Amino acid sequence: MQPTELARSWQNFYVIIGSSAGALTGLQFVVITLLAQTRSTTSMHEVRAFGTPTVVHFCVALMISAIVTAPWPHASGLAISLAVCGVSGIAYGISVIRHARRQKGYHPDFLDWMWYAVFPLFSYATLATAAALLPWSSAPCMFAIAAVALALLLIGIHNSWDTVTYIAVKHGSRAPKE
């Protein structure tokens, strides 16, 4: 079965992933607004290292959904578009690591590095690889691409939750003293 025909059978999956990614992107704006209202000492360096990547992961999950469900006349357009997303994601992931290392407001621990750097880089590398192999191994590659879209959505959810809990613990309101 051609990759474009196979993609049609994934349409419902990508509608769910794309809709979720779009909605969660909006919620991330709420998180940033909460951060701004805490009168935090957080700088743009921390936002660029930890906040912006979350929005990017949600947007890429949405973009993968749009690319896979588009009515491609040839499989090559689908494969090239997904490969560009994967390679761009790898480049972006490397820049996120640079930003995270340069910022001074927060010291990431092992799990932070896993969720903010390793898992996304692995996801983007998987996307690029699956896209490159799509013309020769359609079904396994479609599962890999779906796994990447879901992984980016879950990474974004984790990182949003991580940000909200960090804000709540560090800047939470305290009961007034009587």
Secondary structure, 3 states (H helix, E strand, C coil): CCHHHHHHCCHHHHHHHHHHHHHHHHHHHHHHHHHHHCCCCCCHHHHHHHHHHHHHHHHHHHHHHHHHHCCCCCHHHHHHHHHHHHHHHHHHHHHHHHHHHHCCCCCCCHHHHHHHHHHHHHHHHHHHHHHHHCCCCHHHHHHHHHHHHHHHHHHHHHHHHHHHHHHHHHHCCCCCCC
